[in-house]
Amino acid sequence: MASVVLALALWAVALSNRGPLRTHPLASALVFVAASRLITVALVPAPLQSDFLSYHNLGVEISQHGPMLSSIPTGYPMALGVVYALFGPQVVVAQLLNCAIAVAIATLVFDITQRLWDRRAAVWAIWLFALAPSQILMTSVLGSEAPYCLLLMLSFWLAVRFGWRRLAVAVAIAGLLGASNYVRVTTPAIIPAFALVPFLGAVPFQRAAFWAALLVGGFLVMQAPVIVWNEQTKGELSISPSDFGGWSLLVGTDPAHGGSYDADLLKVVGVPNTSPDFDKRALQIAIDRLRAHPIQFVALAVRKFPRMWGLENYGEYYTFGTSPGSNQDVGQGLLAVSQVTYLAITALAAVGLWLMRRSPPVVVLAIVVAVASVAAVHTFLEIEPRYHAYFVPLFCVLAGPAGAALRLPRLRGARGAAPV
């Protein structure tokens, strides 16, 4: 709550047309991003449970024994292992890493928006990100969303900064996306956004094809360790760093719980989730269910969409909603503020897309394709509201021009346009 009050005070100063928020908007916003996250770390206890506890424990193990692969994606635990090895295996160290990641993401939000449009739009974009309560609260949570978002934002920044013509950019983006696949298994759904969109820009077909081939090829090369790991441990060729793809499909196609996790589903599989047969059995049950009730699944997919993309309760849920002795009044207040802020961001993003509908930058098309691809994948797979958290900074980028246009007669999109 202190962060929200501080944000409102800073916003009032910004509107007064005086002071550093006007003269140095990027630095001022970054100071607020860092301060609000540090306040959150100091006041909000870390919810070490479920995936978050697994990441912490694996990070501790990696800090002692070196890099490794496991049954869950180890990209984030490897980052934790590095900082744990340097500063000690304390949860606060991971939270401070999240603070640094937030500052880096905010910088990328500002620079991407400014390069695509102008400085005013960039100021709107970075402050929308800085003020989003769920993004602030998740600083205390050892989740993979923040590091995954950083790698995704860096990929889009490279495309904006250098365009789609340079082949070296394809290699660099392939490296970033390849690394991101070790953090979250969502990346294969995002690859088409980067591989297909150059064909829509002013790039010769042969060069666009070569660019896409370098991207996909480089991504697959990055997956060589996990391919070898899966062949040795499971006897199958796969680029997935997780042993629970079939389980995710089973959860995502479960109408009783709306496609979200429920412990009762473990009984349906019939074997412990530590068994090597667990994921295969879950996958087969899910496929049988889809074949037997295809119409039922269509209705489920429709129900899943608003929960996946409309709810912004994950920040409050994983902090105030689940921590022992938490202040429920504060939690409910933050939930309301989170939802309203997210609604404003998505509404402005939609308006921004409408304003640039006649000549959208190529990178905007890439963002749209990426969101659509992930949305399509999650019609089948498990959903949780926090699974859209890494897209919120990109929504802020799209919202920037709409915010800037509130006091302008039309969208000023020509200046500083991104190369294609």
C-alpha positions as CSV (number, residue, x, y, z in Angstrom):
1,M,0.0,0.0,0.0
2,A,2.9,2.3,0.7
3,S,4.1,1.8,-2.8
4,V,0.7,2.8,-4.2
5,V,0.7,6.0,-2.1
6,L,4.2,6.8,-3.2
7,A,3.2,6.2,-6.9
8,L,0.3,8.5,-6.7
9,A,2.4,11.2,-5.1
10,L,5.1,10.9,-7.9
11,W,2.4,10.9,-10.6
12,A,1.0,14.2,-9.2
13,V,4.4,15.7,-9.3
14,A,4.9,14.5,-12.9
15,L,1.6,16.2,-13.9
16,S,2.7,19.5,-12.3
17,N,5.2,20.0,-15.2
18,R,8.1,20.7,-12.9
19,G,10.9,18.7,-11.3
20,P,13.0,15.6,-12.3
21,L,9.9,13.6,-13.4
22,R,9.6,16.0,-16.3
23,T,13.3,16.8,-17.0
24,H,14.6,13.2,-16.4
25,P,11.6,10.9,-16.9
26,L,13.6,7.7,-17.4
27,A,15.8,8.1,-14.4
28,S,12.8,9.1,-12.2
29,A,10.8,6.1,-13.3
30,L,13.7,3.8,-12.7
31,V,14.2,5.2,-9.2
32,F,10.5,4.5,-8.5
33,V,10.7,1.0,-9.9
34,A,13.7,0.2,-7.7
35,A,12.2,1.8,-4.6
36,S,8.8,0.2,-4.9
37,R,10.3,-3.2,-5.4
38,L,12.7,-2.8,-2.5
39,I,9.8,-1.7,-0.2
40,T,7.9,-4.8,-1.3
41,V,10.9,-7.0,-0.5
42,A,11.1,-5.4,2.9
43,L,7.4,-5.6,3.8
44,V,6.0,-8.7,1.9
45,P,7.2,-12.2,3.0
46,A,8.3,-14.5,0.2
47,P,5.8,-17.3,-0.4
48,L,8.1,-20.3,-0.6
49,Q,5.8,-23.0,-1.8
50,S,5.1,-25.2,-4.9
51,D,7.2,-24.1,-7.9
52,F,8.8,-21.3,-6.0
53,L,10.2,-23.6,-3.3
54,S,11.5,-26.0,-6.0
55,Y,13.3,-23.1,-7.8
56,H,14.9,-22.0,-4.5
57,N,16.0,-25.5,-3.6
58,L,17.4,-26.2,-7.0
59,G,19.2,-22.9,-7.0
60,V,20.9,-23.8,-3.8
61,E,21.9,-27.1,-5.2
62,I,23.3,-25.5,-8.4
63,S,25.2,-23.0,-6.3
64,Q,27.0,-25.9,-4.6
65,H,27.4,-28.4,-7.5
66,G,27.2,-26.4,-10.7
67,P,24.8,-26.3,-13.7
68,M,22.4,-29.2,-14.2
69,L,19.1,-30.2,-15.8
70,S,16.2,-31.6,-13.9
71,S,12.5,-32.5,-14.2
72,I,11.6,-28.8,-14.2
73,P,13.1,-25.9,-16.2
74,T,16.4,-25.0,-14.6
75,G,17.0,-21.6,-16.3
76,Y,15.8,-19.5,-13.4
77,P,17.4,-21.8,-10.8
78,M,20.7,-21.5,-12.6
79,A,20.5,-17.7,-12.3
80,L,19.6,-18.2,-8.7
81,G,22.6,-20.5,-8.3
82,V,25.0,-17.8,-9.6
83,V,23.8,-15.2,-7.2
84,Y,23.6,-17.7,-4.3
85,A,27.1,-18.7,-5.0
86,L,28.2,-15.1,-4.8
87,F,26.1,-13.8,-2.0
88,G,24.8,-16.8,-0.1
89,P,21.7,-19.0,-0.5
90,Q,19.2,-16.5,1.0
91,V,15.8,-15.8,-0.3
92,V,16.4,-12.0,-0.1
93,V,19.2,-12.4,-2.6
94,A,16.8,-13.9,-5.1
95,Q,14.3,-11.0,-4.4
96,L,17.0,-8.4,-5.0
97,L,17.8,-10.2,-8.3
98,N,14.1,-9.7,-9.1
99,C,14.5,-6.0,-8.3
100,A,17.4,-5.7,-10.7
101,I,15.4,-7.6,-13.4
102,A,12.5,-5.2,-12.9
103,V,14.8,-2.2,-13.5
104,A,16.2,-3.8,-16.6
105,I,12.7,-4.5,-18.0
106,A,11.5,-1.0,-17.3
107,T,14.5,0.4,-19.2
108,L,13.7,-1.8,-22.1
109,V,10.0,-0.8,-22.0
110,F,11.0,2.9,-22.3
111,D,13.6,2.4,-25.0
112,I,11.4,0.1,-27.2
113,T,8.5,2.5,-27.0
114,Q,10.7,5.6,-27.7
115,R,12.3,4.0,-30.7
116,L,8.9,2.9,-32.1
117,W,7.1,6.2,-31.4
118,D,8.4,9.1,-29.3
119,R,9.5,10.1,-25.8
120,R,6.0,11.0,-24.5
121,A,4.7,7.5,-25.4
122,A,7.8,6.0,-23.7
123,V,7.0,8.0,-20.5
124,W,3.5,6.6,-20.5
125,A,4.7,3.1,-21.1
126,I,7.3,3.0,-18.4
127,W,5.0,4.5,-15.8
128,L,2.2,2.1,-16.6
129,F,4.7,-0.7,-15.9
130,A,6.1,0.9,-12.8
131,L,2.7,1.4,-11.3
132,A,1.3,-2.1,-12.0
133,P,0.7,-3.5,-8.5
134,S,0.9,-7.2,-9.5
135,Q,4.3,-6.6,-11.2
136,I,5.5,-4.9,-8.0
137,L,4.2,-7.6,-5.6
138,M,5.7,-10.4,-7.7
139,T,9.2,-9.1,-6.7
140,S,8.9,-11.1,-3.5
141,V,7.9,-14.3,-5.4
142,L,10.6,-16.6,-6.7
143,G,8.8,-17.2,-10.0
144,S,10.2,-17.6,-13.5
145,E,8.0,-14.9,-15.0
146,A,10.4,-12.0,-14.4
147,P,13.6,-13.6,-15.9
148,Y,11.5,-15.0,-18.8
149,C,10.1,-11.5,-19.4
150,L,13.6,-10.0,-19.4
151,L,14.8,-12.5,-22.1
152,L,11.7,-11.9,-24.2
153,M,12.0,-8.1,-23.9
154,L,15.6,-8.2,-24.9
155,S,14.6,-10.2,-28.0
156,F,12.1,-7.5,-29.0
157,W,14.6,-4.8,-28.2
158,L,17.1,-6.3,-30.6
159,A,14.5,-6.4,-33.3
160,V,13.5,-2.8,-32.7
161,R,17.1,-1.5,-32.3
162,F,18.6,-3.3,-35.3
163,G,15.7,-4.4,-37.5
164,W,14.9,-7.6,-39.3
165,R,17.5,-7.3,-42.1
166,R,20.7,-8.0,-40.2
167,L,21.4,-11.7,-40.0
168,A,23.4,-11.3,-36.8
169,V,20.2,-10.1,-35.1
170,A,18.6,-13.5,-35.9
171,V,21.5,-15.3,-34.3
172,A,21.3,-13.1,-31.2
173,I,17.6,-13.4,-30.8
174,A,17.9,-17.2,-31.3
175,G,20.4,-17.2,-28.4
176,L,18.0,-15.3,-26.1
177,L,15.0,-17.3,-27.0
178,G,17.0,-20.5,-26.7
179,A,18.0,-19.5,-23.2
180,S,14.4,-18.5,-22.4
181,N,13.2,-22.0,-23.2
182,Y,15.2,-23.3,-20.2
183,V,13.2,-20.8,-18.1
184,R,9.7,-21.5,-19.3
185,V,8.5,-24.0,-21.9
186,T,6.4,-21.3,-23.6
187,T,9.1,-20.3,-26.0
188,P,8.3,-22.7,-28.9
189,A,4.9,-21.0,-29.2
190,I,6.7,-17.6,-29.5
191,I,9.2,-18.6,-32.1
192,P,6.7,-18.2,-35.0
193,A,6.3,-14.5,-34.1
194,F,9.9,-13.8,-34.8
195,A,10.3,-16.3,-37.7
196,L,7.2,-15.3,-39.7
197,V,6.9,-11.5,-39.1
198,P,9.9,-10.5,-41.2
199,F,8.0,-11.8,-44.3
200,L,5.4,-9.1,-43.6
201,G,8.0,-6.3,-43.5
202,A,10.0,-4.6,-46.3
203,V,12.5,-7.5,-46.4
204,P,13.2,-9.5,-49.6
205,F,11.7,-12.9,-49.4
206,Q,15.0,-14.8,-49.7
207,R,16.6,-12.7,-47.0
208,A,13.6,-13.1,-44.7
209,A,13.7,-16.9,-45.3
210,F,17.4,-17.0,-44.5
211,W,16.8,-14.9,-41.4
212,A,14.0,-17.2,-40.2
213,A,16.1,-20.3,-40.9
214,L,19.0,-18.8,-38.8
215,L,16.6,-18.0,-36.0
216,V,15.0,-21.5,-35.9
217,G,18.3,-23.3,-36.4
218,G,20.1,-21.3,-33.7
219,F,17.2,-21.9,-31.3
220,L,17.5,-25.7,-31.9
221,V,21.3,-25.6,-31.4
222,M,20.7,-24.0,-28.0
223,Q,18.4,-26.9,-27.1
224,A,21.1,-29.5,-27.7
225,P,21.8,-30.1,-24.0
226,V,18.1,-30.7,-23.2
227,I,17.7,-32.9,-26.3
228,V,20.5,-35.1,-25.1
229,W,19.1,-35.1,-21.6
230,N,15.7,-36.2,-22.7
231,E,17.1,-38.9,-24.9
232,Q,19.3,-40.3,-22.1
233,T,16.7,-40.0,-19.3
234,K,13.4,-40.6,-21.1
235,G,14.4,-42.2,-24.4
236,E,12.7,-39.6,-26.5
237,L,13.7,-36.7,-28.7
238,S,12.3,-33.5,-27.2
239,I,13.3,-29.9,-26.7
240,S,11.1,-29.5,-23.6
241,P,13.1,-28.9,-20.3
242,S,10.1,-30.1,-18.3
243,D,8.9,-33.6,-17.5
244,F,5.3,-32.4,-17.1
245,G,4.0,-31.5,-20.5
246,G,1.5,-34.3,-20.5
247,W,0.4,-33.3,-17.0
248,S,-0.1,-29.7,-18.2
249,L,-2.3,-31.0,-21.0
250,L,-4.3,-33.1,-18.5
251,V,-4.9,-30.1,-16.2
252,G,-5.7,-27.8,-19.1
253,T,-8.4,-30.1,-20.5
254,D,-10.0,-30.8,-17.1
255,P,-13.5,-29.3,-17.1
256,A,-14.1,-29.9,-13.4
257,H,-11.5,-27.3,-12.4
258,G,-11.7,-25.0,-15.4
259,G,-8.3,-26.0,-16.8
260,S,-6.4,-24.9,-13.6
261,Y,-4.4,-27.0,-11.2
262,D,-6.1,-29.1,-8.6
263,A,-4.5,-31.8,-6.4
264,D,-7.4,-34.2,-7.1
265,L,-6.1,-34.7,-10.6
266,L,-3.1,-36.5,-9.2
267,K,-5.4,-39.4,-8.2
268,V,-6.7,-39.6,-11.8
269,V,-3.2,-40.4,-13.1
270,G,-2.9,-43.2,-10.6
271,V,0.9,-43.1,-10.1
272,P,3.1,-40.7,-8.0
273,N,4.2,-37.6,-9.8
274,T,7.8,-38.7,-9.1
275,S,7.3,-41.8,-11.2
276,P,8.9,-41.9,-14.7
277,D,5.5,-43.1,-16.1
278,F,3.5,-40.2,-14.5
279,D,3.7,-37.7,-17.4
280,K,3.1,-40.4,-20.1
281,R,0.0,-41.6,-18.3
282,A,-1.3,-38.1,-17.9
283,L,-0.7,-37.4,-21.6
284,Q,-2.6,-40.5,-22.6
285,I,-5.6,-39.7,-20.3
286,A,-5.7,-36.2,-21.7
287,I,-5.7,-37.4,-25.3
288,D,-8.4,-39.9,-24.6
289,R,-10.5,-37.2,-22.9
290,L,-10.1,-34.9,-26.0
291,R,-11.1,-37.7,-28.3
292,A,-14.1,-38.7,-26.3
293,H,-15.5,-35.2,-25.6
294,P,-14.3,-32.7,-28.3
295,I,-17.4,-30.5,-27.9
296,Q,-17.0,-30.3,-24.2
297,F,-13.4,-29.1,-24.7
298,V,-14.6,-26.2,-27.0
299,A,-16.8,-24.9,-24.2
300,L,-13.9,-25.3,-21.7
301,A,-11.6,-23.4,-24.0
302,V,-14.0,-20.5,-24.0
303,R,-14.2,-20.5,-20.2
304,K,-10.5,-20.6,-19.8
305,F,-9.7,-17.5,-21.9
306,P,-11.0,-14.8,-19.4
307,R,-9.3,-16.5,-16.4
308,M,-6.0,-16.7,-18.3
309,W,-6.0,-13.2,-19.7
310,G,-8.5,-11.2,-17.7
311,L,-7.6,-11.8,-14.0
312,E,-4.8,-9.9,-12.4
313,N,-4.9,-11.5,-9.0
314,Y,-1.6,-13.3,-8.9
315,G,0.4,-10.6,-7.2
316,E,-2.1,-10.4,-4.3
317,Y,-2.8,-14.2,-4.3
318,Y,0.8,-15.3,-3.9
319,T,1.7,-12.7,-1.2
320,F,-1.2,-11.5,0.9
321,G,-3.7,-14.2,-0.2
322,T,-1.6,-17.1,1.0
323,S,0.8,-15.9,3.6
324,P,0.0,-16.8,7.2
325,G,-1.5,-14.0,9.3
326,S,-1.7,-11.7,6.2
327,N,-3.9,-8.6,6.3
328,Q,-6.9,-9.6,4.2
329,D,-8.2,-6.1,4.0
330,V,-5.0,-4.9,2.4
331,G,-4.9,-7.9,0.1
332,Q,-8.5,-7.2,-1.1
333,G,-7.6,-3.5,-1.7
334,L,-4.5,-4.4,-3.7
335,L,-6.5,-6.9,-5.7
336,A,-9.0,-4.2,-6.7
337,V,-6.2,-1.8,-7.6
338,S,-4.4,-4.5,-9.5
339,Q,-7.4,-5.3,-11.5
340,V,-8.2,-1.7,-12.3
341,T,-4.6,-1.0,-13.3
342,Y,-4.5,-4.0,-15.6
343,L,-7.8,-3.1,-17.2
344,A,-6.4,0.4,-17.9
345,I,-3.2,-1.1,-19.4
346,T,-5.0,-3.5,-21.7
347,A,-7.6,-1.0,-22.7
348,L,-4.9,1.5,-23.7
349,A,-3.0,-1.3,-25.5
350,A,-6.2,-2.0,-27.5
351,V,-6.6,1.7,-28.3
352,G,-2.9,1.9,-29.3
353,L,-3.4,-1.0,-31.7
354,W,-6.4,0.7,-33.2
355,L,-4.5,4.0,-33.7
356,M,-1.7,2.3,-35.5
357,R,-3.9,-0.1,-37.5
358,R,-3.0,1.4,-40.9
359,S,0.8,1.2,-40.6
360,P,1.8,-0.8,-37.5
361,P,5.6,-1.3,-37.0
362,V,6.8,-4.8,-37.8
363,V,7.7,-5.4,-34.1
364,V,4.1,-4.7,-33.1
365,L,2.9,-7.4,-35.5
366,A,5.4,-9.7,-33.8
367,I,4.0,-8.9,-30.4
368,V,0.4,-9.6,-31.6
369,V,1.5,-12.9,-33.1
370,A,3.3,-13.9,-30.0
371,V,0.3,-13.2,-27.7
372,A,-2.1,-15.0,-30.1
373,S,0.2,-18.0,-30.3
374,V,0.5,-18.3,-26.5
375,A,-3.3,-17.8,-26.2
376,A,-3.8,-20.7,-28.7
377,V,-1.4,-23.0,-26.8
378,H,-3.1,-22.3,-23.5
379,T,-6.5,-23.3,-24.8
380,F,-5.1,-26.8,-24.4
381,L,-2.6,-26.4,-21.6
382,E,-3.0,-25.5,-17.9
383,I,-3.9,-21.9,-17.2
384,E,-3.2,-19.6,-14.3
385,P,-3.6,-15.8,-14.4
386,R,0.2,-15.3,-13.7
387,Y,1.0,-17.0,-16.9
388,H,0.3,-13.7,-18.7
389,A,2.5,-11.7,-16.3
390,Y,5.5,-11.7,-18.7
391,F,3.4,-10.0,-21.4
392,V,2.3,-7.1,-19.2
393,P,5.4,-5.0,-20.1
394,L,4.7,-5.5,-23.8
395,F,1.1,-4.5,-23.2
396,C,2.6,-1.3,-21.6
397,V,4.6,-0.7,-24.8
398,L,1.5,-1.0,-26.9
399,A,-0.4,1.3,-24.5
400,G,2.2,4.1,-24.6
401,P,1.0,5.7,-27.8
402,A,-2.6,5.6,-26.7
403,G,-1.6,7.4,-23.5
404,A,0.4,10.0,-25.4
405,A,-2.5,10.5,-27.8
406,L,-4.8,11.5,-24.9
407,R,-3.5,15.0,-25.2
408,L,-2.7,15.0,-28.9
409,P,-5.0,15.3,-31.9
410,R,-3.5,12.2,-33.5
411,L,-0.9,9.5,-32.8
412,R,2.6,10.7,-33.5
413,G,4.0,7.5,-34.8
414,A,6.3,8.6,-37.6
415,R,9.2,10.0,-35.6
416,G,11.7,7.5,-34.4
417,A,10.1,4.6,-36.3
418,A,11.8,1.3,-36.0
419,P,13.8,-0.1,-38.9
420,V,12.4,-3.1,-40.7
